[in-house]
Amino acid sequence: QVQLVQSGGGLVQAGGSLRLSCKASGITFPLLTIGWYRQTPGKSRELVAQIFHDGSTNYTDSVKGRFTISRDSGERAAYLHMNNLKADDTAVYYCNAKWLSIDTWGQGTQVTVSP
């Protein structure tokens, strides 16, 4: 069983930076694919960034060059470093962990970017 606890987020001005954290319980952390998703009212959840067990990553086009996803197996944590934030980045951000039958979500955290 994997549980995810998120922290970080908040209110920031456009151009600013934030870091989101996602800490996982369970012994399978090194095998997990960790994704950061975001959702705004009335829209479906969007994959923002993903990091695989081997450290490879992918990003949605709108955040390339601004966001960086990372993981620390010793801390059992994944992070989303967000730089040069824009108003369009405002959303609730969720982390997700997948491996075999595991598909677990964090509780979500609000990121609000003021123009």
Secondary structure, 3 states (H helix, E strand, C coil): CCCEEEEECEEEECCCCEEEEEEECCCCHHHCEEEEEEECCCCCCEEEEEECCCCCEEECHHHCCCEEEEEECCCCEEEEEECCCCHHHCEEEEEEEEECCEEEECCCEEEEEEC
